[in-house]
Amino acid sequence: MDFGTIILIAVIAIVLIVIVGWFISIYNRFMNLKNSGEATLGQIRVAMKKRLDQIEQLLGSVKSYASFEKETLTQVTAMRAGVGKADPGDLNEVEKQSRSIIGRLFAVAEAYPDLKTQTTVSELMSSIRNIEDEIARQRYTYNNIAQQLNTMTETIPSNIVASLIHMKKLDYLEFEEEIEKAPKIEF
């Protein structure tokens, strides 16, 4: 083997090592973003379950002051059961429905002045407010992760790796504008 052939083989080997290293680096970044997104969705699911638990407890407290529809409790229970397997689109719907229920609960609380001062109701409403903040923070984090991953799937050269590994874009959590604001729960 002559010196020129050895150099050519070495250059080809170095180029292949660089390409493989580049591919592995981008692949690892995709997996990191995907796993971070899944972990954040898990946190959102946990927070939504906590919110629904608090709504159930609030329903129990409010029930003694007003006849609240059994349907509301059934809806909350069904939503809670579905949150664990929900994808971003389903979480958007759970968000919309639970915000509606919270709004109706607060309207009932407004209609009964004695209820406003009840310690349990006050504590539950404060807890729901904290959970709302947690959901908002986690949603913001998830949407940032989704934006990074989606940008990588659409830009050169990472889109090449994305197509090779069949990486799909992540859906954003897009809660409706009027739902995006936490319900007013101050008395």
N, C-alpha and C positions, 0 to 999 in steps of 0.2 A: 504494500500500500504506500502510495506516495504521500508527501506532506500536504498537498492540496486536497486530497481526498479526506485526510484526517481532519483538516480544518473545516471542510464542508460538513462532515458528519458531526463535528463538535458544534458548529453553528446551528445545524438542524436540531440537535439535541437540546441546546440552550433555548432555542425558539419554542420547542415543544414544552420544555419545562416552564417557561414563562407563560405560555398559553394555558397549560394545565393549572398553574398557580393562580392565574387571573380568573379562570373558570371557578376554581374552588373558593376563591375569595368572594366573588359575586354570589355564588351559590350559598355560602355561609351567611352572607348579609341578608339574602332573601329568607333563609330559614330563621334567622334571628328576628327579622321583622314579623314574619308569619307567627312565630311562637309568642312574641311580645303582644301581637294583636289578639291572639287567642287567650292569653293570660289576662289582658285588659278586659276582653269581653266576659271572661269568667268573673272578674271583679264587678263588672256592671250587673251581671246576673245576680250575684250575691247581694248587691245593694238593692236591686229591684225586689228581690225576695224579702229583704229586710223591710223595704217600704211597704210591700203588700202585707207583711206580718203586722206592721204598725197600723195599717189601714183596718185590718181585721180587729185589732184591739180597740181602735178608735170606734169602729162600728159597734162593738160590744158596749162601749161607754155611752155612745150616742143613742143606741137602741132603747135605753131606759127612758130617754126623754122624748123620743119621737118614734113613730112606727116607720122604720126604714125597710125598704123592699128586701125581701129574701133574695131576690134576683141579684142585688148588689153583692151580697156575701157569696153567692154562687159564682159570680163573675170574678171576684177577687181570688177565690179558691182555684178556679180554672186557670186564671192568669198565672198564679203562683206555681201551679203544677207544670205549666208550659215554659216558664222562664229558663229552666235548666238546659233545654235543648234548643232554645231560640237562636236564630241567626240574626244578623243586624236588621233585616227587614221586619222580622217578628218582634224584635225588641222595640223598634219604632212604634209598632202597633200597641204593644203592652204599655209603653210610655204614654201614648195618647189616651188609652182607656183608663189607666190608673190616675192620670191627671184629672180626667173627667170625674172620677169617683171622689178624689180628694176635694175637688171644687164643690161637689154636692154635699159632702160631709161638712165642709166649712160653712156652707150656706145654712145647713141645719143648726150648726153650732151658733151662728149669728142670730138665728131665729129664737134661740132659747138662752136668754141672758144668764141664767143660773149655770148653764152648762159651761159657759166661757170661764167661769172662775173655778170649776172643778179641777183639782190638782192633777188627776189622772189624764184628763183631756189635755190640759196645758202641757204636761210632760210629753204626751204622745205627739202633740203638734210640734213641739220643739224637736223631738226626735226625727219626725218626718222632715223638718226643715234641714237638719243636719244631713240626712240621707239624700235629700235633693241636691245639696252641695256636693256630696260625694259622687253622685251619679254624673253631675255636670263635669267635675274634674276628670273622672274616668272616661267620659265620652270625649272630652277634649283630647286626652292622651291617645285614645283609640283612633280618633280621626287623624291625628298627626302621624301615627304609625301607618295608617291606611294611605295617607298622602305620600309618604316616603316610598312605600312598597309600590303603589300605583305609578309613581314617577319613574321608578326603576324599571317597571315592566314596559314603559313607553319610550324610554330614552336609550340611545345608542351609547355604549355597546351592551349594557345590561339586558336590553330587550332580547338580545340573541340568546343569552342564558335562560331568560324567562320562557322563551318559546321552546327551548330544548327540554326544560324540566316541567313544562306545562303549568307554570305559575300563573294563577288567575289574579285579577285585580280584586281588592277588598271593597266591599260595600261600605259606604259611610253611614254613620248613625246620624240621621237627619230628622230631628224632632221638629214638628211644625212650629212656626214662629210664635203663635200665641201659647203653645204648650211649653215652649222653651223657658219661659219665665216661671219661676216657682210660684205656686199659688200664695196669695197673701194670707198669712195665718196669724196675724197680730190682732189682738182684741183691745 
